[in-house]
Amino acid sequence: MTERQVVMITGGASGIGAATAAQLVAQGARVIIADIDADRAAATAAQLGSSARARTLDITSEASWTAALDEIWATEGRLDVLVNNAAIVHPGWARDLSVRQHMQTMQTNCMGAMTGMMLALPRMTAQGFGHFVTVASMVAFLPYPGLSSYAAAKHALRAFHVALALEERDSPLDFTLVYPGSTETPMLDKESHFDALALAFAGTPSLPEVVAEEIVTAIQTRPAEVYLPPERGAQVRSLGTDIAALDRYVTDSVAVGMQKLQDRRRRTSIAP
């Protein structure tokens, strides 16, 4: 980085968020690690040194967002980049999950990021610069079995992000969407307990550090979209608009994914 940027990362205490924070700090940025898990956020910030600090944030709460942004502007004077990375997952067949679980997924994974963008937008516009980086998912195009409401939330979040970017195309702000595939995070560990998620294991999961490297590069270059892995971008876009082709893909891939999932369980002593 050529300047000491101020970056806020939601869900920054672990997984992709923590890996991104580490790489940004290494490049000279000041990073606010925002997470609902205050203890874990503090531990992650402590590991990264004085250029990182923790901030408790419930992304489903407008008041929590407002307090966090007020503090950033009071202490840092600005925010260069908001990385909306925080998400939750309730894995399993849609029929086995409660309506409350589906609603919580939508509220967190879609409305949580939307709330942060809406509250940061006027502040960034007033300061004359800012960059929204939305960590979506390949399931923003591919509605995987076992991740019905998670995929729905990412679909909706992508649509909102794109619409907002179009509305603000003449503003001083930048917008980037990042679509990781399966990534070795605590979320993937949780998914490995559910046979319904076999499809998520058909490929080789990325390491969070690899995803983080792409996010850091995107902060520097500010592209509209980043696919991980890049070569899958065209395929997922095509499948997402062709239900018959998607049906064939799921049928063909589930058996492969189940075998890999069973192998993973044997290696890690995980029972479904």
Secondary structure, DSSP 8 states (H G I E B T S, - for coil): --S--EEEEETTTSHHHHHHHHHHHHTT-EEEEEES-HHHHHHHHHHH-TTEEEEE--TT-HHHHHHHHHHHHHHTS--SEEEE-------S-GGGS-HHHHHHHHIIIIIIHHHHHHHHHHHHHHHT-EEEEEE--GGGTS--TT-HHHHHHHHHHHHHHHHHHHHTTTSSEEEEEEEE-SBSSHHHHHHTT-GGGGGGGSS--B-HHHHHHHHHHHHHH--SEEEESGGGHHHHHHHHT-HHHHHHHHHHHHHHHHHHHHHHHHHHT---
